[in-house]
Amino acid sequence: MLETLAAGVFRTAARRRMRLAPSAGIPAAPQQPVFLYLHVPFCEVLCPYCSFHRVRYQDGKAHRYFAALRQELRHYHEQGFRFSGVYVGGGTPTVLPGELVATLGLARELNPGLGDISVETNPKDLREEVLAALVGAGVGRLSVGVQSFDDGMLARMGRLEKYGDRAEILARLAAAAGRFRTLNVDMMWNLPHQSEAMLEADLEAVLGSPANQASFYPLMQTRAAARQMARTMGVPPRRRLHGDYQRILARQRPEFTPTSGWCFSRGARGIDEYLVDNGDYVGLGSGAFSYVGGAVYATTFSLNGYVERVERGGTGVTGQRPLGVHERMHYDVLVRLFGLRLERDWVRRRYGWRLERILAAELLPLRGLGAVTADAAGWSLTDRGMYLWVQMMSAFFEAVNAFREQMRHQIRAELEEQGLGEAQVPIAEIRHGPASLRRAR
């Protein structure tokens, strides 16, 4: 009951924060380097459950998009922005490996002190030429969208023919093993028709895989994605959420250690999600978000509009919403505690002593419920608190996905006219992908 209520409150608050006003862009570069997020929306096939901003792959449009992404990166550099690390998400960032490598190379050239580089991909792209290119580009974390090792579930999700069965996926992961500091597998739970035995088998497969990090995401959907999934897969069993999460915790430990509410690392702590470890970040690309100086910024979801704005010498930013000091504090508490620990020194540096006392008072009820513990240095989540935070983060991302859904609806005509909409590419055209890297233009 507590988790459901908290999730509802955060979902409502997050949707309110996504009501953006028109924006001319981020007004000034922060004094310190910030994290960089790059969004690559192209996918060869669109999965019905996905709520991210993604479009069907077209070769010419994708090449032009990557060129614009690099031009926008140069623009931010000329405006004084410096970046400490990079996360490339999508979509499928490795859809054009050569273009991706060129973009990461430019990011390194403009930011000599650039740290961690994380890239998302899918099992099909774990080919030797792609892996070698990513290693050469300095990628330290490769995150592979596996979702499930169950062949029946993969078939229901429309992924079996696209990305291979359990044996093929494990073999491809083995080919990537040891080449990256962090090899992450993205897994999903609370899926329609996913039995306890199927989840247990997935947990066992992760333990037996060469991955040294695993992220277990509950199904997070917008209304449109939920309707689409209901037609193709069915309705998720939400009544099992708590029990399934406890099973994940129990089965992953002690070999894997939680590093956030849904991320687990084997051995030393690896590179985790950028939201947890970075206060401010700048998002480049169509449909990307930024959080800088206490304000949220959004780039246009129109691919045509994004490329045209950048080619005219600007950025893709079209919307913004400044957050009040308490809104910023609540956001920071949400994402920092999702990383399991919130340090008092960090709160003091960011907000001062007064808000530290206010924060301590607001966390007191959670301490009484056994969700949070406190010591002289800060606050930590208990197992109960981890589940509560998973619920709240899920609600937060569902609200963001609802905003994405609205923005994509506004450009529906553009997507349909250019063949970038929901229709799927024939499986035979994408099963094994290109034989070699495409050269960046």
C-alpha positions as a Python dict, from the first residue, in 0.01 Angstrom:
ca = {
    (1, 'M'): (0, 0, 0),
    (2, 'L'): (282, 243, 91),
    (3, 'E'): (466, 164, -232),
    (4, 'T'): (156, 214, -446),
    (5, 'L'): (75, 547, -279),
    (6, 'A'): (433, 675, -309),
    (7, 'A'): (451, 573, -675),
    (8, 'G'): (128, 758, -747),
    (9, 'V'): (252, 1074, -578),
    (10, 'F'): (582, 1069, -770),
    (11, 'R'): (404, 995, -1099),
    (12, 'T'): (183, 1302, -1051),
    (13, 'A'): (475, 1523, -945),
    (14, 'A'): (692, 1410, -1234),
    (15, 'R'): (418, 1482, -1489),
    (16, 'R'): (381, 1831, -1345),
    (17, 'R'): (755, 1890, -1386),
    (18, 'M'): (736, 1786, -1751),
    (19, 'R'): (508, 2080, -1841),
    (20, 'L'): (767, 2280, -2028),
    (21, 'A'): (775, 2635, -2158),
    (22, 'P'): (943, 2730, -2488),
    (23, 'S'): (1319, 2764, -2460),
    (24, 'A'): (1605, 2915, -2658),
    (25, 'G'): (1849, 2670, -2498),
    (26, 'I'): (2069, 2636, -2192),
    (27, 'P'): (2172, 2998, -2116),
    (28, 'A'): (2528, 2941, -1995),
    (29, 'A'): (2782, 2666, -1955),
    (30, 'P'): (2837, 2538, -1599),
    (31, 'Q'): (3171, 2625, -1445),
    (32, 'Q'): (3255, 2256, -1395),
    (33, 'P'): (3241, 1972, -1651),
    (34, 'V'): (2905, 1793, -1660),
    (35, 'F'): (2796, 1455, -1791),
    (36, 'L'): (2695, 1413, -2155),
    (37, 'Y'): (2404, 1204, -2282),
    (38, 'L'): (2376, 1131, -2655),
    (39, 'H'): (2049, 997, -2794),
    (40, 'V'): (2046, 781, -3108),
    (41, 'P'): (1679, 704, -3182),
    (42, 'F'): (1720, 457, -3470),
    (43, 'C'): (1625, 89, -3439),
    (44, 'E'): (1614, -171, -3713),
    (45, 'V'): (1295, -311, -3559),
    (46, 'L'): (1066, -145, -3303),
    (47, 'C'): (976, -353, -2996),
    (48, 'P'): (607, -312, -2900),
    (49, 'Y'): (673, -259, -2527),
    (50, 'C'): (933, 18, -2567),
    (51, 'S'): (829, 372, -2465),
    (52, 'F'): (1154, 549, -2553),
    (53, 'H'): (1187, 793, -2841),
    (54, 'R'): (1284, 560, -3124),
    (55, 'V'): (1221, 545, -3498),
    (56, 'R'): (1270, 291, -3772),
    (57, 'Y'): (1617, 293, -3925),
    (58, 'Q'): (1675, 468, -4257),
    (59, 'D'): (2034, 478, -4379),
    (60, 'G'): (2048, 828, -4525),
    (61, 'K'): (1850, 986, -4242),
    (62, 'A'): (2069, 812, -3982),
    (63, 'H'): (2394, 936, -4142),
    (64, 'R'): (2262, 1292, -4154),
    (65, 'Y'): (2147, 1263, -3792),
    (66, 'F'): (2492, 1155, -3668),
    (67, 'A'): (2648, 1446, -3859),
    (68, 'A'): (2409, 1683, -3681),
    (69, 'L'): (2490, 1520, -3347),
    (70, 'R'): (2859, 1597, -3399),
    (71, 'Q'): (2780, 1952, -3509),
    (72, 'E'): (2573, 2006, -3195),
    (73, 'L'): (2861, 1868, -2988),
    (74, 'R'): (3097, 2123, -3145),
    (75, 'H'): (2842, 2400, -3078),
    (76, 'Y'): (2828, 2319, -2707),
    (77, 'H'): (3208, 2311, -2694),
    (78, 'E'): (3227, 2657, -2854),
    (79, 'Q'): (2980, 2782, -2589),
    (80, 'G'): (3216, 2669, -2312),
    (81, 'F'): (3061, 2334, -2215),
    (82, 'R'): (3301, 2063, -2101),
    (83, 'F'): (3201, 1704, -2040),
    (84, 'S'): (3322, 1453, -1783),
    (85, 'G'): (3177, 1131, -1928),
    (86, 'V'): (2938, 1004, -2195),
    (87, 'Y'): (2634, 777, -2202),
    (88, 'V'): (2495, 684, -2545),
    (89, 'G'): (2139, 553, -2541),
    (90, 'G'): (1858, 498, -2782),
    (91, 'G'): (1718, 345, -2987),
    (92, 'T'): (2016, 136, -3085),
    (93, 'P'): (2336, 346, -3081),
    (94, 'T'): (2533, 72, -3263),
    (95, 'V'): (2301, 77, -3565),
    (96, 'L'): (2582, 259, -3752),
    (97, 'P'): (2904, 162, -3569),
    (98, 'G'): (3130, 379, -3783),
    (99, 'E'): (2922, 690, -3718),
    (100, 'L'): (2910, 613, -3347),
    (101, 'V'): (3287, 571, -3328),
    (102, 'A'): (3339, 903, -3512),
    (103, 'T'): (3105, 1077, -3267),
    (104, 'L'): (3281, 932, -2962),
    (105, 'G'): (3615, 1027, -3117),
    (106, 'L'): (3502, 1389, -3146),
    (107, 'A'): (3381, 1387, -2785),
    (108, 'R'): (3726, 1271, -2674),
    (109, 'E'): (3902, 1525, -2897),
    (110, 'L'): (3701, 1815, -2752),
    (111, 'N'): (3725, 1685, -2393),
    (112, 'P'): (4075, 1545, -2331),
    (113, 'G'): (3984, 1457, -1972),
    (114, 'L'): (3676, 1260, -2073),
    (115, 'G'): (3613, 972, -1834),
    (116, 'D'): (3364, 686, -1856),
    (117, 'I'): (3195, 604, -2186),
    (118, 'S'): (2886, 383, -2177),
    (119, 'V'): (2704, 255, -2486),
    (120, 'E'): (2381, 60, -2525),
    (121, 'T'): (2347, -219, -2783),
    (122, 'N'): (2160, -541, -2856),
    (123, 'P'): (2279, -904, -2879),
    (124, 'K'): (2286, -898, -3260),
    (125, 'D'): (2553, -628, -3262),
    (126, 'L'): (2799, -824, -3046),
    (127, 'R'): (3001, -899, -3359),
    (128, 'E'): (3380, -891, -3370),
    (129, 'E'): (3409, -583, -3591),
    (130, 'V'): (3165, -386, -3375),
    (131, 'L'): (3322, -497, -3046),
    (132, 'A'): (3672, -411, -3167),
    (133, 'A'): (3555, -67, -3284),
    (134, 'L'): (3391, 8, -2948),
    (135, 'V'): (3700, -100, -2756),
    (136, 'G'): (3912, 121, -2979),
    (137, 'A'): (3678, 413, -2913),
    (138, 'G'): (3739, 382, -2539),
    (139, 'V'): (3400, 240, -2440),
    (140, 'G'): (3422, 122, -2078),
    (141, 'R'): (3065, -1, -2029),
    (142, 'L'): (2865, -196, -2284),
    (143, 'S'): (2500, -246, -2191),
    (144, 'V'): (2328, -527, -2383),
    (145, 'G'): (1948, -534, -2408),
    (146, 'V'): (1879, -901, -2338),
    (147, 'Q'): (1542, -860, -2157),
    (148, 'S'): (1497, -1237, -2105),
    (149, 'F'): (1683, -1563, -2167),
    (150, 'D'): (1356, -1758, -2201),
    (151, 'D'): (1302, -1856, -2565),
    (152, 'G'): (924, -1858, -2529),
    (153, 'M'): (926, -1512, -2373),
    (154, 'L'): (1164, -1383, -2641),
    (155, 'A'): (924, -1510, -2907),
    (156, 'R'): (629, -1335, -2740),
    (157, 'M'): (833, -1013, -2724),
    (158, 'G'): (917, -1036, -3094),
    (159, 'R'): (1288, -1072, -3017),
    (160, 'L'): (1367, -1439, -3083),
    (161, 'E'): (1418, -1410, -3457),
    (162, 'K'): (1573, -1064, -3428),
    (163, 'Y'): (1837, -1126, -3166),
    (164, 'G'): (1870, -1501, -3120),
    (165, 'D'): (1772, -1759, -2861),
    (166, 'R'): (1920, -1820, -2516),
    (167, 'A'): (2220, -2015, -2647),
    (168, 'E'): (2300, -1757, -2916),
    (169, 'I'): (2277, -1465, -2673),
    (170, 'L'): (2504, -1635, -2419),
    (171, 'A'): (2757, -1710, -2693),
    (172, 'R'): (2757, -1348, -2806),
    (173, 'L'): (2800, -1228, -2449),
    (174, 'A'): (3097, -1463, -2418),
    (175, 'A'): (3252, -1294, -2724),
    (176, 'A'): (3227, -958, -2545),
    (177, 'A'): (3349, -1083, -2208),
    (178, 'G'): (3666, -925, -2070),
    (179, 'R'): (3678, -653, -2336),
    (180, 'F'): (3499, -386, -2133),
    (181, 'R'): (3536, -278, -1774),
    (182, 'T'): (3162, -331, -1734),
    (183, 'L'): (2955, -573, -1940),
    (184, 'N'): (2595, -512, -1839),
    (185, 'V'): (2286, -710, -1933),
    (186, 'D'): (1949, -533, -1924),
    (187, 'M'): (1676, -767, -1798),
    (188, 'M'): (1301, -716, -1759),
    (189, 'W'): (1062, -857, -1501),
    (190, 'N'): (690, -838, -1429),
    (191, 'L'): (629, -929, -1792),
    (192, 'P'): (298, -1082, -1910),
    (193, 'H'): (306, -1464, -1883),
    (194, 'Q'): (641, -1455, -1700),
    (195, 'S'): (606, -1721, -1432),
    (196, 'E'): (811, -1742, -1114),
    (197, 'A'): (998, -2035, -1267),
    (198, 'M'): (1082, -1830, -1577),
    (199, 'L'): (1213, -1543, -1365),
    (200, 'E'): (1417, -1789, -1160),
    (201, 'A'): (1567, -1933, -1480),
    (202, 'D'): (1657, -1581, -1598),
    (203, 'L'): (1829, -1511, -1266),
    (204, 'E'): (2023, -1835, -1298),
    (205, 'A'): (2125, -1749, -1654),
    (206, 'V'): (2258, -1409, -1543),
    (207, 'L'): (2464, -1575, -1270),
    (208, 'G'): (2606, -1820, -1524),
    (209, 'S'): (2675, -1554, -1787),
    (210, 'P'): (3003, -1361, -1827),
    (211, 'A'): (2828, -1031, -1746),
    (212, 'N'): (2969, -850, -1443),
    (213, 'Q'): (2665, -623, -1412),
    (214, 'A'): (2293, -681, -1446),
    (215, 'S'): (2009, -428, -1448),
    (216, 'F'): (1663, -566, -1367),
    (217, 'Y'): (1395, -323, -1486),
    (218, 'P'): (1028, -367, -1402),
    (219, 'L'): (802, -314, -1700),
    (220, 'M'): (748, 63, -1737),
    (221, 'Q'): (485, 163, -1988),
    (222, 'T'): (288, 449, -2127),
    (223, 'R'): (-79, 397, -2209),
    (224, 'A'): (-5, 349, -2578),
    (225, 'A'): (272, 96, -2509),
    (226, 'A'): (47, -86, -2260),
    (227, 'R'): (-228, -114, -2522),
    (228, 'Q'): (20, -242, -2779),
    (229, 'M'): (161, -498, -2537),
    (230, 'A'): (-186, -610, -2430),
    (231, 'R'): (-258, -696, -2794),
    (232, 'T'): (69, -881, -2851),
    (233, 'M'): (170, -1024, -2511),
    (234, 'G'): (-101, -966, -2252),
    (235, 'V'): (-125, -774, -1924),
    (236, 'P'): (159, -779, -1665),
    (237, 'P'): (90, -939, -1322),
    (238, 'R'): (143, -632, -1101),
    (239, 'R'): (32, -821, -790),
    (240, 'R'): (362, -1012, -801),
    (241, 'L'): (585, -703, -811),
    (242, 'H'): (703, -719, -451),
    (243, 'G'): (756, -1094, -447),
    (244, 'D'): (948, -1089, -774),
    (245, 'Y'): (1172, -809, -652),
    (246, 'Q'): (1252, -999, -333),
    (247, 'R'): (1337, -1302, -546),
    (248, 'I'): (1577, -1091, -754),
    (249, 'L'): (1751, -959, -442),
    (250, 'A'): (1781, -1301, -282),
    (251, 'R'): (1903, -1477, -596),
    (252, 'Q'): (2161, -1223, -707),
    (253, 'R'): (2325, -1198, -367),
    (254, 'P'): (2596, -1255, -262),
    (255, 'E'): (2765, -1291, -601),
    (256, 'F'): (2617, -964, -724),
    (257, 'T'): (2601, -658, -500),
    (258, 'P'): (2327, -395, -545),
    (259, 'T'): (2463, -61, -665),
    (260, 'S'): (2121, 94, -722),
    (261, 'G'): (1762, -12, -679),
    (262, 'W'): (1774, -225, -992),
    (263, 'C'): (2142, -255, -1082),
    (264, 'F'): (2375, -526, -948),
    (265, 'S'): (2751, -559, -996),
    (266, 'R'): (2975, -864, -967),
    (267, 'G'): (3313, -785, -814),
    (268, 'A'): (3427, -424, -798),
    (269, 'R'): (3167, -152, -852),
    (270, 'G'): (3134, -87, -1222),
    (271, 'I'): (3008, 208, -1420),
    (272, 'D'): (2642, 259, -1330),
    (273, 'E'): (2361, 477, -1458),
    (274, 'Y'): (2458, 840, -1512),
    (275, 'L'): (2154, 984, -1330),
    (276, 'V'): (2269, 843, -997),
    (277, 'D'): (2627, 963, -999),
    (278, 'N'): (2601, 1298, -1178),
    (279, 'G'): (2425, 1608, -1053),
    (280, 'D'): (2397, 1789, -1387),
    (281, 'Y'): (2397, 1648, -1740),
    (282, 'V'): (2343, 1775, -2094),
    (283, 'G'): (2144, 1573, -2347),
    (284, 'L'): (2216, 1598, -2720),
    (285, 'G'): (2000, 1455, -2997),
    (286, 'S'): (1630, 1441, -3077),
    (287, 'G'): (1420, 1366, -2769),
    (288, 'A'): (1707, 1408, -2521),
    (289, 'F'): (1674, 1578, -2182),
    (290, 'S'): (1916, 1796, -1987),
    (291, 'Y'): (1926, 1892, -1620),
    (292, 'V'): (2151, 2194, -1564),
    (293, 'G'): (2150, 2458, -1293),
    (294, 'G'): (1823, 2340, -1143),
    (295, 'A'): (1628, 2345, -1471),
    (296, 'V'): (1504, 2070, -1704),
    (297, 'Y'): (1553, 2115, -2079),
    (298, 'A'): (1409, 1905, -2363),
    (299, 'T'): (1517, 1883, -2726),
    (300, 'T'): (1269, 1858, -3013),
    (301, 'F'): (1127, 1514, -3089),
    (302, 'S'): (1108, 1596, -3459),
    (303, 'L'): (1408, 1448, -3637),
    (304, 'N'): (1367, 1695, -3923),
    (305, 'G'): (1339, 1982, -3678),
    (306, 'Y'): (1641, 1865, -3480),
    (307, 'V'): (1869, 1837, -3782),
    (308, 'E'): (1751, 2168, -3927),
    (309, 'R'): (1801, 2356, -3599),
    (310, 'V'): (2152, 2221, -3558),
    (311, 'E'): (2247, 2282, -3921),
    (312, 'R'): (2143, 2646, -3872),
    (313, 'G'): (2402, 2670, -3592),
    (314, 'G'): (2183, 2616, -3285),
    (315, 'T'): (2095, 2330, -3054),
    (316, 'G'): (1797, 2097, -3041),
    (317, 'V'): (1659, 2245, -2717),
    (318, 'T'): (1300, 2369, -2751),
    (319, 'G'): (1152, 2343, -2397),
    (320, 'Q'): (1248, 2412, -2037),
    (321, 'R'): (1118, 2420, -1682),
    (322, 'P'): (1310, 2571, -1389),
    (323, 'L'): (1260, 2375, -1067),
    (324, 'G'): (1209, 2538, -730),
    (325, 'V'): (1461, 2465, -459),
    (326, 'H'): (1238, 2206, -289),
    (327, 'E'): (1160, 2039, -622),
    (328, 'R'): (1532, 2015, -691),
    (329, 'M'): (1594, 1873, -348),
    (330, 'H'): (1325, 1609, -391),
    (331, 'Y'): (1462, 1516, -733),
    (332, 'D'): (1814, 1486, -595),
    (333, 'V'): (1694, 1275, -302),
    (334, 'L'): (1510, 1046, -543),
    (335, 'V'): (1805, 981, -773),
    (336, 'R'): (2084, 988, -512),
    (337, 'L'): (1910, 751, -272),
    (338, 'F'): (1827, 527, -567),
    (339, 'G'): (2203, 473, -566),
    (340, 'L'): (2144, 340, -209),
    (341, 'R'): (2326, 617, -22),
    (342, 'L'): (2287, 993, 30),
    (343, 'E'): (2578, 1166, 201),
    (344, 'R'): (2520, 1465, 431),
    (345, 'D'): (2830, 1639, 297),
    (346, 'W'): (2686, 1624, -56),
    (347, 'V'): (2357, 1778, 66),
    (348, 'R'): (2543, 2055, 254),
    (349, 'R'): (2755, 2145, -49),
    (350, 'R'): (2451, 2159, -276),
    (351, 'Y'): (2189, 2310, -45),
    (352, 'G'): (2342, 2416, 285),
    (353, 'W'): (2259, 2334, 647),
    (354, 'R'): (1902, 2461, 645),
    (355, 'L'): (1781, 2225, 374),
    (356, 'E'): (1977, 1942, 530),
    (357, 'R'): (1760, 1982, 842),
    (358, 'I'): (1444, 1998, 631),
    (359, 'L'): (1552, 1686, 443),
    (360, 'A'): (1625, 1500, 766),
    (361, 'A'): (1273, 1581, 889),
    (362, 'E'): (1115, 1462, 563),
    (363, 'L'): (1306, 1133, 572),
    (364, 'L'): (1205, 1068, 933),
    (365, 'P'): (876, 890, 846),
    (366, 'L'): (1064, 664, 606),
    (367, 'R'): (1304, 576, 885),
    (368, 'G'): (1005, 486, 1101),
    (369, 'L'): (875, 256, 828),
    (370, 'G'): (1208, 80, 798),
    (371, 'A'): (1280, 207, 446),
    (372, 'V'): (1574, 433, 537),
    (373, 'T'): (1847, 418, 800),
    (374, 'A'): (2055, 716, 914),
    (375, 'D'): (2401, 764, 1060),
    (376, 'A'): (2630, 1061, 1121),
    (377, 'A'): (2744, 1063, 756),
    (378, 'G'): (2412, 1023, 576),
    (379, 'W'): (2117, 803, 485),
    (380, 'S'): (2095, 454, 331),
    (381, 'L'): (1815, 244, 185),
    (382, 'T'): (1714, -86, 342),
    (383, 'D'): (1578, -371, 128),
    (384, 'R'): (1229, -235, 189),
    (385, 'G'): (1346, 108, 89),
    (386, 'M'): (1505, -30, -227),
    (387, 'Y'): (1170, -172, -339),
    (388, 'L'): (997, 156, -253),
    (389, 'W'): (1254, 349, -455),
    (390, 'V'): (1216, 111, -750),
    (391, 'Q'): (845, 190, -744),
    (392, 'M'): (907, 564, -729),
    (393, 'M'): (1173, 561, -1001),
    (394, 'S'): (941, 353, -1218),
    (395, 'A'): (667, 612, -1165),
    (396, 'F'): (912, 890, -1250),
    (397, 'F'): (1019, 724, -1576),
    (398, 'E'): (658, 638, -1665),
    (399, 'A'): (577, 1008, -1638),
    (400, 'V'): (875, 1094, -1859),
    (401, 'N'): (763, 827, -2105),
    (402, 'A'): (412, 978, -2106),
    (403, 'F'): (571, 1309, -2207),
    (404, 'R'): (764, 1130, -2482),
    (405, 'E'): (440, 973, -2602),
    (406, 'Q'): (275, 1316, -2626),
    (407, 'M'): (570, 1462, -2815),
    (408, 'R'): (581, 1168, -3057),
    (409, 'H'): (209, 1206, -3119),
    (410, 'Q'): (272, 1563, -3232),
    (411, 'I'): (517, 1443, -3499),
    (412, 'R'): (315, 1138, -3603),
    (413, 'A'): (258, 1273, -3953),
    (414, 'E'): (633, 1323, -4000),
    (415, 'L'): (713, 972, -3880),
    (416, 'E'): (447, 809, -4098),
    (417, 'E'): (531, 1016, -4408),
    (418, 'Q'): (896, 918, -4395),
    (419, 'G'): (838, 555, -4303),
    (420, 'L'): (978, 598, -3952),
    (421, 'G'): (664, 492, -3766),
    (422, 'E'): (557, 174, -3594),
    (423, 'A'): (563, -62, -3892),
    (424, 'Q'): (829, -329, -3858),
    (425, 'V'): (1120, -401, -4090),
    (426, 'P'): (1111, -757, -4232),
    (427, 'I'): (1311, -988, -4005),
    (428, 'A'): (1515, -1129, -4293),
    (429, 'E'): (1659, -785, -4362),
    (430, 'I'): (1811, -735, -4018),
    (431, 'R'): (1883, -1078, -3866),
    (432, 'H'): (2259, -1068, -3900),
    (433, 'G'): (2321, -702, -3977),
    (434, 'P'): (2590, -559, -4204),
    (435, 'A'): (2896, -769, -4275),
    (436, 'S'): (3135, -489, -4192),
    (437, 'L'): (3148, -147, -4037),
    (438, 'R'): (2999, 137, -4237),
    (439, 'R'): (3243, 426, -4274),
    (440, 'A'): (3136, 747, -4103),
    (441, 'R'): (3064, 1028, -4343),
}
